Amino acid sequence: MAPVLQIGNRTIGLHQPVYLIAEIGINHNGNLDLAKDMILSAKETGADAVKFQKRTPELCVPEEQRNIMRETPWGYISYMDYRERVEFGQEEYAQINDFCKEIGIDWFVSVWDEHSVDFIEQFNPVCYKLPSASLTDTNLLKKVRATGRPMIISTGMSTLEQIDDAVEEIGQDNLVIMHATSSYPCDPAELNLRMVGTLMDRFDCPIGYSGHEVGLITSVLAAGLGASVVERHFTLDRAMWGGDQAASVEPGGLRLLVKYLRVTELALGDGVKRVYDSEKSSMKKLRRYL
C-alpha cells in the first residue's frame, strides 16, 4: 500500500487528491492586511493551504550581509533592517491563525531556525516545512521532528546523499519529501521533474514538488508523475516589489492550476483496465469478432 500521512483533515499520498500549497512566503512585504487578502484569495481559488516563512533575523542573517544596503519600499536601508521589517511576530501570526480558522484553510510556515519552531508551536500548526537551505541543518531537523508534527522537507540545491542523510536523521514516518530546484524563476531545463519518480523509488513516504518556474503545465506534470503535494509561490500581483514575486502565481493562475490538478487526478485513474459503460454502445456497434 502506498504510504500516506495526515495534514490537518487531509490524507496525503499517492492516489489521494493533490495537496496544493500557496506559498505566500514574504510576498506580503510585512503588510498584514495584504497577507490576509492573499490568504482569502488562495482560499477562493481552491488552494488547500497557505504557507509563510518564519525566521529569527539575528540568527539567520549572516554577519557579513547585515549592513549591505539596498533599495526597498521603506527607502535605502540595510539588509538586516529589511529582514526585520518583513518578519511577522506574535500579533500578526495570532491574527493569521484566527483568520485562517475563520475561513477554513490550513496554514503553516517554513522554519529557518530553532527559535522559530518554539515560537510557532503555540499555534498548533498542521505541519512544518523545512526550506531547502535547511536540509543539512541537523539540529533544526531534530527540533522539528521532536514536535511530533508532520514534516515537509525541500531538496533544492542538495545532492541525493544529503537527502539520504536528512531522511536517515529524521526517519520516513510523517514525512513528505519535496523535489525542488532553488532558482527563481527556474529554467524549465533545470526542473528535472523525473526526480519525482526517483524519490518515489528511493523513499517510502509521499513525494511532492515545490515549483519556482513560470507557467503552470510543469506543476501539473509533476502531479501526473506522482507528486502528492504541489507548492507554488503565490502573489496578488507579480509586479509588486520583492524577490519572489516574479516566480509566483497570481490568483487567476492558481485557480487554473487547481482546475488542471483536479482534472489530472480524475484522468490518471487507478491503472486497472476495464470496459466503461460509456464504451458499451460503441463496442456493440463497432467491435469485430472473428
C-alpha atoms as an extended CHARMM CRD file, in Angstrom:
* protein
*
       290  EXT
         1         1  MET       CA              0.0000000000        0.0000000000        0.0000000000  PROA      1               0.0000000000
         2         2  ALA       CA              1.2850000000        3.4540000000       -0.9090000000  PROA      2               0.0000000000
         3         3  PRO       CA              2.4350000000        5.4770000000        2.1400000000  PROA      3               0.0000000000
         4         4  VAL       CA              0.1040000000        8.1940000000        3.4330000000  PROA      4               0.0000000000
         5         5  LEU       CA              0.0070000000       10.7320000000        6.2640000000  PROA      5               0.0000000000
         6         6  GLN       CA             -2.4310000000       13.2670000000        7.6620000000  PROA      6               0.0000000000
         7         7  ILE       CA             -2.0210000000       17.0310000000        7.3580000000  PROA      7               0.0000000000
         8         8  GLY       CA             -4.9260000000       18.6850000000        9.1000000000  PROA      8               0.0000000000
         9         9  ASN       CA             -8.0440000000       16.9320000000        7.8380000000  PROA      9               0.0000000000
        10        10  ARG       CA             -6.4140000000       15.8010000000        4.6080000000  PROA      10              0.0000000000
        11        11  THR       CA             -4.8950000000       12.4260000000        3.7680000000  PROA      11              0.0000000000
        12        12  ILE       CA             -1.6950000000       12.9550000000        1.7700000000  PROA      12              0.0000000000
        13        13  GLY       CA             -0.2450000000       10.3260000000       -0.5400000000  PROA      13              0.0000000000
        14        14  LEU       CA             -0.3630000000        8.6380000000       -3.9150000000  PROA      14              0.0000000000
        15        15  HSD       CA             -3.9180000000        8.1760000000       -5.2690000000  PROA      15              0.0000000000
        16        16  GLN       CA             -5.1520000000       10.9080000000       -2.9050000000  PROA      16              0.0000000000
        17        17  PRO       CA             -6.1500000000       14.4080000000       -4.1050000000  PROA      17              0.0000000000
        18        18  VAL       CA             -3.0730000000       16.6000000000       -4.5620000000  PROA      18              0.0000000000
        19        19  TYR       CA             -2.4920000000       18.8870000000       -1.5780000000  PROA      19              0.0000000000
        20        20  LEU       CA             -1.9190000000       22.3460000000       -3.0880000000  PROA      20              0.0000000000
        21        21  ILE       CA              0.0900000000       24.8490000000       -1.0600000000  PROA      21              0.0000000000
        22        22  ALA       CA              0.0100000000       28.5440000000       -1.9560000000  PROA      22              0.0000000000
        23        23  GLU       CA              3.2760000000       29.8530000000       -0.5810000000  PROA      23              0.0000000000
        24        24  ILE       CA              2.8130000000       33.4540000000        0.4430000000  PROA      24              0.0000000000
        25        25  GLY       CA              6.3010000000       33.3920000000        1.9460000000  PROA      25              0.0000000000
        26        26  ILE       CA              7.3210000000       37.0120000000        2.3700000000  PROA      26              0.0000000000
        27        27  ASN       CA              5.3780000000       38.2840000000       -0.6450000000  PROA      27              0.0000000000
        28        28  HSD       CA              3.2310000000       40.1990000000        1.8510000000  PROA      28              0.0000000000
        29        29  ASN       CA              6.1860000000       42.5950000000        2.3620000000  PROA      29              0.0000000000
        30        30  GLY       CA              5.4180000000       42.8740000000        6.0590000000  PROA      30              0.0000000000
        31        31  ASN       CA              1.8460000000       44.0890000000        5.4930000000  PROA      31              0.0000000000
        32        32  LEU       CA             -0.7130000000       42.0930000000        7.5000000000  PROA      32              0.0000000000
        33        33  ASP       CA             -3.7180000000       43.4080000000        5.5620000000  PROA      33              0.0000000000
        34        34  LEU       CA             -2.0590000000       42.3230000000        2.3200000000  PROA      34              0.0000000000
        35        35  ALA       CA             -1.3050000000       38.9090000000        3.8540000000  PROA      35              0.0000000000
        36        36  LYS       CA             -4.9760000000       38.4750000000        4.7680000000  PROA      36              0.0000000000
        37        37  ASP       CA             -6.0440000000       39.4490000000        1.2510000000  PROA      37              0.0000000000
        38        38  MET       CA             -3.6620000000       36.8110000000       -0.0980000000  PROA      38              0.0000000000
        39        39  ILE       CA             -4.9770000000       34.1530000000        2.2930000000  PROA      39              0.0000000000
        40        40  LEU       CA             -8.5710000000       34.8660000000        1.2820000000  PROA      40              0.0000000000
        41        41  SER       CA             -7.6680000000       34.8310000000       -2.4130000000  PROA      41              0.0000000000
        42        42  ALA       CA             -5.8450000000       31.5000000000       -2.0350000000  PROA      42              0.0000000000
        43        43  LYS       CA             -8.8860000000       30.0440000000       -0.3010000000  PROA      43              0.0000000000
        44        44  GLU       CA            -11.2120000000       31.3040000000       -3.0370000000  PROA      44              0.0000000000
        45        45  THR       CA             -9.0650000000       29.7700000000       -5.7760000000  PROA      45              0.0000000000
        46        46  GLY       CA             -9.2470000000       26.3350000000       -4.1360000000  PROA      46              0.0000000000
        47        47  ALA       CA             -5.7940000000       26.0150000000       -2.5480000000  PROA      47              0.0000000000
        48        48  ASP       CA             -5.5990000000       23.6320000000        0.3980000000  PROA      48              0.0000000000
        49        49  ALA       CA             -3.0960000000       25.6160000000        2.4660000000  PROA      49              0.0000000000
        50        50  VAL       CA             -1.1210000000       28.8200000000        2.6650000000  PROA      50              0.0000000000
        51        51  LYS       CA              2.4610000000       28.9190000000        3.8720000000  PROA      51              0.0000000000
        52        52  PHE       CA              4.5930000000       31.6780000000        5.3260000000  PROA      52              0.0000000000
        53        53  GLN       CA              8.2820000000       31.8650000000        6.2450000000  PROA      53              0.0000000000
        54        54  LYS       CA              9.4610000000       32.3510000000        9.8140000000  PROA      54              0.0000000000
        55        55  ARG       CA             12.9880000000       33.4820000000       10.6330000000  PROA      55              0.0000000000
        56        56  THR       CA             14.7580000000       34.9900000000       13.6030000000  PROA      56              0.0000000000
        57        57  PRO       CA             16.7910000000       37.6140000000       11.7070000000  PROA      57              0.0000000000
        58        58  GLU       CA             19.6090000000       37.8470000000       14.2540000000  PROA      58              0.0000000000
        59        59  LEU       CA             20.1160000000       34.0910000000       13.8970000000  PROA      59              0.0000000000
        60        60  CYS       CA             19.5510000000       33.6950000000       10.1630000000  PROA      60              0.0000000000
        61        61  VAL       CA             21.2120000000       36.7320000000        8.5740000000  PROA      61              0.0000000000
        62        62  PRO       CA             24.9860000000       36.2100000000        8.2130000000  PROA      62              0.0000000000
        63        63  GLU       CA             27.1250000000       38.9000000000        9.8260000000  PROA      63              0.0000000000
        64        64  GLU       CA             28.7130000000       39.8940000000        6.5110000000  PROA      64              0.0000000000
        65        65  GLN       CA             25.2900000000       40.5810000000        4.9370000000  PROA      65              0.0000000000
        66        66  ARG       CA             23.6740000000       42.5980000000        7.7140000000  PROA      66              0.0000000000
        67        67  ASN       CA             24.9820000000       46.0330000000        6.7380000000  PROA      67              0.0000000000
        68        68  ILE       CA             24.6460000000       45.6570000000        2.9690000000  PROA      68              0.0000000000
        69        69  MET       CA             22.4200000000       48.4940000000        1.7780000000  PROA      69              0.0000000000
        70        70  ARG       CA             19.5440000000       48.0170000000       -0.6440000000  PROA      70              0.0000000000
        71        71  GLU       CA             16.6540000000       49.9220000000       -2.1660000000  PROA      71              0.0000000000
        72        72  THR       CA             13.3110000000       48.9230000000       -0.6370000000  PROA      72              0.0000000000
        73        73  PRO       CA              9.7700000000       50.3130000000       -0.3510000000  PROA      73              0.0000000000
        74        74  TRP       CA             10.9420000000       51.7490000000        3.0020000000  PROA      74              0.0000000000
        75        75  GLY       CA             13.8770000000       53.5570000000        1.4560000000  PROA      75              0.0000000000
        76        76  TYR       CA             17.5810000000       52.7830000000        1.2120000000  PROA      76              0.0000000000
        77        77  ILE       CA             18.1200000000       50.5430000000        4.2390000000  PROA      77              0.0000000000
        78        78  SER       CA             20.3760000000       47.7420000000        5.4240000000  PROA      78              0.0000000000
        79        79  TYR       CA             19.5840000000       44.1320000000        4.6240000000  PROA      79              0.0000000000
        80        80  MET       CA             19.1320000000       43.4380000000        8.3420000000  PROA      80              0.0000000000
        81        81  ASP       CA             16.6020000000       46.2480000000        8.6500000000  PROA      81              0.0000000000
        82        82  TYR       CA             14.7530000000       44.8920000000        5.6210000000  PROA      82              0.0000000000
        83        83  ARG       CA             14.6220000000       41.3580000000        7.0960000000  PROA      83              0.0000000000
        84        84  GLU       CA             13.1830000000       42.7070000000       10.3370000000  PROA      84              0.0000000000
        85        85  ARG       CA             10.5440000000       44.7730000000        8.5380000000  PROA      85              0.0000000000
        86        86  VAL       CA              9.1310000000       41.7940000000        6.5940000000  PROA      86              0.0000000000
        87        87  GLU       CA              9.1390000000       39.4390000000        9.5980000000  PROA      87              0.0000000000
        88        88  PHE       CA              5.7750000000       38.8650000000       11.2540000000  PROA      88              0.0000000000
        89        89  GLY       CA              5.6510000000       38.4720000000       15.0420000000  PROA      89              0.0000000000
        90        90  GLN       CA              3.1990000000       37.4930000000       17.7660000000  PROA      90              0.0000000000
        91        91  GLU       CA              0.3730000000       39.8650000000       16.8970000000  PROA      91              0.0000000000
        92        92  GLU       CA              0.4960000000       39.1810000000       13.1570000000  PROA      92              0.0000000000
        93        93  TYR       CA              0.6060000000       35.3910000000       13.4630000000  PROA      93              0.0000000000
        94        94  ALA       CA             -2.1740000000       35.4010000000       16.0540000000  PROA      94              0.0000000000
        95        95  GLN       CA             -4.3680000000       37.2340000000       13.5570000000  PROA      95              0.0000000000
        96        96  ILE       CA             -3.2780000000       34.9530000000       10.7060000000  PROA      96              0.0000000000
        97        97  ASN       CA             -4.1410000000       31.9240000000       12.8340000000  PROA      97              0.0000000000
        98        98  ASP       CA             -7.5930000000       33.2940000000       13.6750000000  PROA      98              0.0000000000
        99        99  PHE       CA             -8.2960000000       34.3710000000       10.0990000000  PROA      99              0.0000000000
       100       100  CYS       CA             -7.3210000000       31.0090000000        8.5830000000  PROA      100             0.0000000000
       101       101  LYS       CA             -9.5240000000       29.1840000000       11.0800000000  PROA      101             0.0000000000
       102       102  GLU       CA            -12.3960000000       31.5430000000       10.3260000000  PROA      102             0.0000000000
       103       103  ILE       CA            -12.3290000000       30.9630000000        6.5660000000  PROA      103             0.0000000000
       104       104  GLY       CA            -11.2770000000       27.3070000000        6.7670000000  PROA      104             0.0000000000
       105       105  ILE       CA             -7.8220000000       26.9480000000        5.2220000000  PROA      105             0.0000000000
       106       106  ASP       CA             -4.6960000000       25.2560000000        6.5870000000  PROA      106             0.0000000000
       107       107  TRP       CA             -1.6890000000       27.4280000000        7.3240000000  PROA      107             0.0000000000
       108       108  PHE       CA              1.8630000000       26.6980000000        8.3780000000  PROA      108             0.0000000000
       109       109  VAL       CA              5.3750000000       28.0430000000        7.9240000000  PROA      109             0.0000000000
       110       110  SER       CA              8.8360000000       27.2190000000        6.7090000000  PROA      110             0.0000000000
       111       111  VAL       CA             11.0360000000       27.4630000000        9.7880000000  PROA      111             0.0000000000
       112       112  TRP       CA             14.6030000000       28.6650000000        9.3550000000  PROA      112             0.0000000000
       113       113  ASP       CA             15.8910000000       28.3220000000       12.9190000000  PROA      113             0.0000000000
       114       114  GLU       CA             15.1380000000       26.5150000000       16.1760000000  PROA      114             0.0000000000
       115       115  HSD       CA             13.7780000000       29.5970000000       17.9410000000  PROA      115             0.0000000000
       116       116  SER       CA             11.1630000000       29.9410000000       15.1840000000  PROA      116             0.0000000000
       117       117  VAL       CA              9.9640000000       26.3930000000       15.9080000000  PROA      117             0.0000000000
       118       118  ASP       CA              9.4270000000       27.3020000000       19.5700000000  PROA      118             0.0000000000
       119       119  PHE       CA              7.5470000000       30.4330000000       18.5040000000  PROA      119             0.0000000000
       120       120  ILE       CA              5.2140000000       28.7190000000       16.0080000000  PROA      120             0.0000000000
       121       121  GLU       CA              4.4170000000       25.7880000000       18.3290000000  PROA      121             0.0000000000
       122       122  GLN       CA              1.9530000000       27.9690000000       20.2600000000  PROA      122             0.0000000000
       123       123  PHE       CA             -0.3370000000       27.9700000000       17.2000000000  PROA      123             0.0000000000
       124       124  ASN       CA             -0.5020000000       24.1650000000       16.8660000000  PROA      124             0.0000000000
       125       125  PRO       CA              0.3930000000       24.1590000000       13.1450000000  PROA      125             0.0000000000
       126       126  VAL       CA             -0.8420000000       21.3120000000       10.9550000000  PROA      126             0.0000000000
       127       127  CYS       CA              2.7700000000       20.6290000000        9.9170000000  PROA      127             0.0000000000
       128       128  TYR       CA              6.1810000000       22.2340000000        9.4560000000  PROA      128             0.0000000000
       129       129  LYS       CA              8.1690000000       22.8640000000        6.3090000000  PROA      129             0.0000000000
       130       130  LEU       CA             11.9500000000       22.9590000000        6.2310000000  PROA      130             0.0000000000
       131       131  PRO       CA             13.3180000000       25.0140000000        3.3350000000  PROA      131             0.0000000000
       132       132  SER       CA             15.9720000000       23.6590000000        1.0200000000  PROA      132             0.0000000000
       133       133  ALA       CA             18.5540000000       25.8650000000        2.7100000000  PROA      133             0.0000000000
       134       134  SER       CA             17.9890000000       23.9830000000        5.9870000000  PROA      134             0.0000000000
       135       135  LEU       CA             18.1710000000       20.4110000000        4.6800000000  PROA      135             0.0000000000
       136       136  THR       CA             21.6500000000       19.9720000000        6.1400000000  PROA      136             0.0000000000
       137       137  ASP       CA             20.8390000000       21.6860000000        9.4720000000  PROA      137             0.0000000000
       138       138  THR       CA             20.7580000000       18.5610000000       11.6310000000  PROA      138             0.0000000000
       139       139  ASN       CA             19.8080000000       20.4030000000       14.8140000000  PROA      139             0.0000000000
       140       140  LEU       CA             16.8180000000       22.0470000000       13.1260000000  PROA      140             0.0000000000
       141       141  LEU       CA             15.7260000000       18.7250000000       11.6050000000  PROA      141             0.0000000000
       142       142  LYS       CA             15.7950000000       17.1410000000       15.0630000000  PROA      142             0.0000000000
       143       143  LYS       CA             13.9930000000       20.1080000000       16.6190000000  PROA      143             0.0000000000
       144       144  VAL       CA             11.1030000000       19.8830000000       14.1810000000  PROA      144             0.0000000000
       145       145  ARG       CA             10.9480000000       16.0980000000       14.4270000000  PROA      145             0.0000000000
       146       146  ALA       CA             10.6880000000       16.3820000000       18.2220000000  PROA      146             0.0000000000
       147       147  THR       CA              7.3930000000       18.3010000000       17.8690000000  PROA      147             0.0000000000
       148       148  GLY       CA              5.7600000000       15.1380000000       16.5330000000  PROA      148             0.0000000000
       149       149  ARG       CA              4.0880000000       17.0860000000       13.7470000000  PROA      149             0.0000000000
       150       150  PRO       CA              4.1850000000       16.1270000000       10.0440000000  PROA      150             0.0000000000
       151       151  MET       CA              7.3150000000       17.4000000000        8.3020000000  PROA      151             0.0000000000
       152       152  ILE       CA              7.7660000000       18.5900000000        4.7270000000  PROA      152             0.0000000000
       153       153  ILE       CA             11.3570000000       18.9470000000        3.5660000000  PROA      153             0.0000000000
       154       154  SER       CA             12.5220000000       20.6260000000        0.3570000000  PROA      154             0.0000000000
       155       155  THR       CA             15.5400000000       19.3480000000       -1.5380000000  PROA      155             0.0000000000
       156       156  GLY       CA             16.7200000000       22.2130000000       -3.7500000000  PROA      156             0.0000000000
       157       157  MET       CA             20.4830000000       22.7700000000       -4.0620000000  PROA      157             0.0000000000
       158       158  SER       CA             21.0510000000       19.3350000000       -2.4970000000  PROA      158             0.0000000000
       159       159  THR       CA             22.6450000000       16.0570000000       -3.5330000000  PROA      159             0.0000000000
       160       160  LEU       CA             20.9830000000       12.6700000000       -3.1750000000  PROA      160             0.0000000000
       161       161  GLU       CA             23.4940000000       11.8810000000       -0.4460000000  PROA      161             0.0000000000
       162       162  GLN       CA             22.4250000000       14.9730000000        1.5130000000  PROA      162             0.0000000000
       163       163  ILE       CA             18.7700000000       13.9800000000        1.1300000000  PROA      163             0.0000000000
       164       164  ASP       CA             19.6380000000       10.4700000000        2.3400000000  PROA      164             0.0000000000
       165       165  ASP       CA             21.4380000000       11.9120000000        5.3650000000  PROA      165             0.0000000000
       166       166  ALA       CA             18.4920000000       14.1380000000        6.2870000000  PROA      166             0.0000000000
       167       167  VAL       CA             15.9830000000       11.3060000000        5.9710000000  PROA      167             0.0000000000
       168       168  GLU       CA             18.2120000000        8.9780000000        7.9790000000  PROA      168             0.0000000000
       169       169  GLU       CA             18.2710000000       11.5970000000       10.7330000000  PROA      169             0.0000000000
       170       170  ILE       CA             14.5010000000       12.0490000000       10.9970000000  PROA      170             0.0000000000
       171       171  GLY       CA             13.0450000000        8.8480000000        9.5760000000  PROA      171             0.0000000000
       172       172  GLN       CA             10.3250000000        8.4970000000        6.9370000000  PROA      172             0.0000000000
       173       173  ASP       CA              7.2570000000        8.4350000000        9.1870000000  PROA      173             0.0000000000
       174       174  ASN       CA              5.0440000000       11.5160000000        8.9290000000  PROA      174             0.0000000000
       175       175  LEU       CA              7.3270000000       12.9260000000        6.2120000000  PROA      175             0.0000000000
       176       176  VAL       CA              6.8520000000       14.4750000000        2.7650000000  PROA      176             0.0000000000
       177       177  ILE       CA              9.9250000000       15.0000000000        0.5790000000  PROA      177             0.0000000000
       178       178  MET       CA              9.6080000000       17.7890000000       -1.9920000000  PROA      178             0.0000000000
       179       179  HSD       CA             11.6170000000       17.8000000000       -5.1860000000  PROA      179             0.0000000000
       180       180  ALA       CA             12.7570000000       21.3540000000       -5.9270000000  PROA      180             0.0000000000
       181       181  THR       CA             15.3130000000       23.3870000000       -7.8430000000  PROA      181             0.0000000000
       182       182  SER       CA             16.3270000000       26.5370000000       -5.9710000000  PROA      182             0.0000000000
       183       183  SER       CA             16.4480000000       29.1410000000       -8.7140000000  PROA      183             0.0000000000
       184       184  TYR       CA             13.8840000000       31.9230000000       -9.1040000000  PROA      184             0.0000000000
       185       185  PRO       CA             12.3610000000       31.7390000000      -11.6470000000  PROA      185             0.0000000000
       186       186  CYS       CA             13.6560000000       28.3230000000      -12.6580000000  PROA      186             0.0000000000
       187       187  ASP       CA             14.6230000000       27.4700000000      -16.2320000000  PROA      187             0.0000000000
       188       188  PRO       CA             12.4580000000       24.5340000000      -17.4220000000  PROA      188             0.0000000000
       189       189  ALA       CA             15.6570000000       22.7240000000      -18.4380000000  PROA      189             0.0000000000
       190       190  GLU       CA             16.6170000000       22.6080000000      -14.7460000000  PROA      190             0.0000000000
       191       191  LEU       CA             13.2710000000       21.4510000000      -13.3120000000  PROA      191             0.0000000000
       192       192  ASN       CA             14.2290000000       17.7640000000      -13.7100000000  PROA      192             0.0000000000
       193       193  LEU       CA             10.7000000000       16.5450000000      -12.9850000000  PROA      193             0.0000000000
       194       194  ARG       CA             11.7010000000       12.9000000000      -13.3230000000  PROA      194             0.0000000000
       195       195  MET       CA             13.2700000000       13.3300000000       -9.8860000000  PROA      195             0.0000000000
       196       196  VAL       CA              9.7280000000       12.8910000000       -8.5260000000  PROA      196             0.0000000000
       197       197  GLY       CA              9.8610000000        9.2720000000       -9.6850000000  PROA      197             0.0000000000
       198       198  THR       CA             13.4360000000        8.8670000000       -8.4710000000  PROA      198             0.0000000000
       199       199  LEU       CA             12.4340000000        9.9600000000       -4.9710000000  PROA      199             0.0000000000
       200       200  MET       CA              9.3350000000        7.7440000000       -5.0490000000  PROA      200             0.0000000000
       201       201  ASP       CA             11.5160000000        4.7330000000       -5.8200000000  PROA      201             0.0000000000
       202       202  ARG       CA             14.0550000000        5.6670000000       -3.1470000000  PROA      202             0.0000000000
       203       203  PHE       CA             11.8330000000        6.5210000000       -0.1700000000  PROA      203             0.0000000000
       204       204  ASP       CA              8.7370000000        5.0690000000        1.4640000000  PROA      204             0.0000000000
       205       205  CYS       CA              6.8750000000        8.3280000000        2.0560000000  PROA      205             0.0000000000
       206       206  PRO       CA              4.8100000000       10.7470000000       -0.0470000000  PROA      206             0.0000000000
       207       207  ILE       CA              6.7880000000       12.8100000000       -2.5480000000  PROA      207             0.0000000000
       208       208  GLY       CA              5.8700000000       16.3510000000       -3.5710000000  PROA      208             0.0000000000
       209       209  TYR       CA              7.0100000000       19.1250000000       -5.8650000000  PROA      209             0.0000000000
       210       210  SER       CA              7.9040000000       22.7130000000       -4.9890000000  PROA      210             0.0000000000
       211       211  GLY       CA              7.9670000000       24.7350000000       -8.2070000000  PROA      211             0.0000000000
       212       212  HSD       CA              9.6100000000       28.0810000000       -8.8800000000  PROA      212             0.0000000000
       213       213  GLU       CA              9.0500000000       28.1520000000      -12.6220000000  PROA      213             0.0000000000
       214       214  VAL       CA              6.9440000000       30.4750000000      -14.7680000000  PROA      214             0.0000000000
       215       215  GLY       CA              3.7540000000       28.8070000000      -16.0080000000  PROA      215             0.0000000000
       216       216  LEU       CA              1.5220000000       26.0060000000      -14.7760000000  PROA      216             0.0000000000
       217       217  ILE       CA              1.9040000000       22.9690000000      -17.0240000000  PROA      217             0.0000000000
       218       218  THR       CA              5.0880000000       21.7040000000      -15.3780000000  PROA      218             0.0000000000
       219       219  SER       CA              3.4580000000       21.6880000000      -11.9340000000  PROA      219             0.0000000000
       220       220  VAL       CA              0.5440000000       19.7000000000      -13.3840000000  PROA      220             0.0000000000
       221       221  LEU       CA              3.0340000000       17.3130000000      -14.9930000000  PROA      221             0.0000000000
       222       222  ALA       CA              4.7360000000       16.8280000000      -11.6190000000  PROA      222             0.0000000000
       223       223  ALA       CA              1.3880000000       15.6810000000      -10.2160000000  PROA      223             0.0000000000
       224       224  GLY       CA              0.9680000000       13.3540000000      -13.1900000000  PROA      224             0.0000000000
       225       225  LEU       CA              4.3630000000       11.8590000000      -12.3730000000  PROA      225             0.0000000000
       226       226  GLY       CA              3.2460000000       11.1150000000       -8.8200000000  PROA      226             0.0000000000
       227       227  ALA       CA              3.6760000000       14.2760000000       -6.7150000000  PROA      227             0.0000000000
       228       228  SER       CA              1.2020000000       14.1190000000       -3.8260000000  PROA      228             0.0000000000
       229       229  VAL       CA              1.8550000000       17.7160000000       -2.7680000000  PROA      229             0.0000000000
       230       230  VAL       CA              2.3660000000       20.6920000000       -5.0730000000  PROA      230             0.0000000000
       231       231  GLU       CA              3.6260000000       24.0370000000       -3.8070000000  PROA      231             0.0000000000
       232       232  ARG       CA              3.8150000000       27.2840000000       -5.7470000000  PROA      232             0.0000000000
       233       233  HSD       CA              4.7200000000       30.7970000000       -4.6410000000  PROA      233             0.0000000000
       234       234  PHE       CA              1.6030000000       32.9720000000       -4.6250000000  PROA      234             0.0000000000
       235       235  THR       CA              1.0670000000       36.6980000000       -5.0590000000  PROA      235             0.0000000000
       236       236  LEU       CA             -1.7680000000       39.0690000000       -5.8950000000  PROA      236             0.0000000000
       237       237  ASP       CA              0.3760000000       40.8940000000       -8.4480000000  PROA      237             0.0000000000
       238       238  ARG       CA              3.7130000000       39.7450000000       -9.8810000000  PROA      238             0.0000000000
       239       239  ALA       CA              4.6480000000       43.3960000000      -10.4240000000  PROA      239             0.0000000000
       240       240  MET       CA              4.7660000000       44.0200000000       -6.6690000000  PROA      240             0.0000000000
       241       241  TRP       CA              8.1380000000       44.6620000000       -5.0580000000  PROA      241             0.0000000000
       242       242  GLY       CA             10.0040000000       41.6040000000       -3.7830000000  PROA      242             0.0000000000
       243       243  GLY       CA             12.4450000000       38.9540000000       -4.9190000000  PROA      243             0.0000000000
       244       244  ASP       CA              9.9290000000       36.0850000000       -5.0950000000  PROA      244             0.0000000000
       245       245  GLN       CA              7.1500000000       37.9160000000       -6.9500000000  PROA      245             0.0000000000
       246       246  ALA       CA              8.3830000000       37.0930000000      -10.4640000000  PROA      246             0.0000000000
       247       247  ALA       CA              8.3680000000       33.3460000000       -9.7310000000  PROA      247             0.0000000000
       248       248  SER       CA              4.8990000000       33.4850000000       -8.1710000000  PROA      248             0.0000000000
       249       249  VAL       CA              1.4340000000       32.6080000000       -9.4770000000  PROA      249             0.0000000000
       250       250  GLU       CA             -1.3560000000       35.1850000000       -9.4140000000  PROA      250             0.0000000000
       251       251  PRO       CA             -4.9610000000       34.3150000000       -8.3730000000  PROA      251             0.0000000000
       252       252  GLY       CA             -6.1550000000       33.6120000000      -11.9140000000  PROA      252             0.0000000000
       253       253  GLY       CA             -3.2320000000       31.2820000000      -12.4880000000  PROA      253             0.0000000000
       254       254  LEU       CA             -3.7200000000       29.4890000000       -9.1710000000  PROA      254             0.0000000000
       255       255  ARG       CA             -7.3940000000       28.9510000000       -9.9630000000  PROA      255             0.0000000000
       256       256  LEU       CA             -6.3920000000       27.3590000000      -13.2830000000  PROA      256             0.0000000000
       257       257  LEU       CA             -3.7680000000       25.2330000000      -11.5310000000  PROA      257             0.0000000000
       258       258  VAL       CA             -6.4060000000       23.8880000000       -9.1430000000  PROA      258             0.0000000000
       259       259  LYS       CA             -8.6500000000       23.0420000000      -12.0950000000  PROA      259             0.0000000000
       260       260  TYR       CA             -5.8480000000       21.3260000000      -14.0200000000  PROA      260             0.0000000000
       261       261  LEU       CA             -4.7370000000       19.3240000000      -10.9790000000  PROA      261             0.0000000000
       262       262  ARG       CA             -8.2370000000       18.0540000000      -10.2670000000  PROA      262             0.0000000000
       263       263  VAL       CA             -8.7750000000       17.0600000000      -13.9090000000  PROA      263             0.0000000000
       264       264  THR       CA             -5.3940000000       15.3060000000      -13.8740000000  PROA      264             0.0000000000
       265       265  GLU       CA             -6.3740000000       13.3240000000      -10.7730000000  PROA      265             0.0000000000
       266       266  LEU       CA             -9.5570000000       12.1400000000      -12.4870000000  PROA      266             0.0000000000
       267       267  ALA       CA             -7.7690000000       11.3150000000      -15.7210000000  PROA      267             0.0000000000
       268       268  LEU       CA             -4.9760000000        9.2910000000      -14.0940000000  PROA      268             0.0000000000
       269       269  GLY       CA             -7.4280000000        6.7220000000      -12.7310000000  PROA      269             0.0000000000
       270       270  ASP       CA             -6.2080000000        3.6400000000      -10.8760000000  PROA      270             0.0000000000
       271       271  GLY       CA             -4.3290000000        1.7690000000      -13.6000000000  PROA      271             0.0000000000
       272       272  VAL       CA             -6.8170000000       -1.1110000000      -13.7050000000  PROA      272             0.0000000000
       273       273  LYS       CA             -8.0620000000       -1.8570000000      -17.2360000000  PROA      273             0.0000000000
       274       274  ARG       CA            -11.8400000000       -2.0550000000      -17.5160000000  PROA      274             0.0000000000
       275       275  VAL       CA            -14.6030000000       -1.5300000000      -20.0850000000  PROA      275             0.0000000000
       276       276  TYR       CA            -16.6580000000        1.5210000000      -19.1070000000  PROA      276             0.0000000000
       277       277  ASP       CA            -20.4080000000        1.7160000000      -19.5460000000  PROA      277             0.0000000000
       278       278  SER       CA            -19.8630000000        4.6790000000      -21.8690000000  PROA      278             0.0000000000
       279       279  GLU       CA            -17.9580000000        2.3670000000      -24.2420000000  PROA      279             0.0000000000
       280       280  LYS       CA            -20.5370000000       -0.4070000000      -24.4540000000  PROA      280             0.0000000000
       281       281  SER       CA            -22.7270000000        1.1040000000      -27.1610000000  PROA      281             0.0000000000
       282       282  SER       CA            -19.6600000000        1.6580000000      -29.3320000000  PROA      282             0.0000000000
       283       283  MET       CA            -18.4630000000       -1.8620000000      -28.5790000000  PROA      283             0.0000000000
       284       284  LYS       CA            -21.8030000000       -3.2700000000      -29.6730000000  PROA      284             0.0000000000
       285       285  LYS       CA            -21.7990000000       -1.2940000000      -32.9310000000  PROA      285             0.0000000000
       286       286  LEU       CA            -18.1270000000       -1.3500000000      -33.8670000000  PROA      286             0.0000000000
       287       287  ARG       CA            -16.4200000000       -4.3960000000      -32.3280000000  PROA      287             0.0000000000
       288       288  ARG       CA            -15.4160000000       -7.0320000000      -34.9020000000  PROA      288             0.0000000000
       289       289  TYR       CA            -15.1400000000      -10.6630000000      -33.9370000000  PROA      289             0.0000000000
       290       290  LEU       CA            -13.5390000000      -13.4730000000      -35.8950000000  PROA      290             0.0000000000
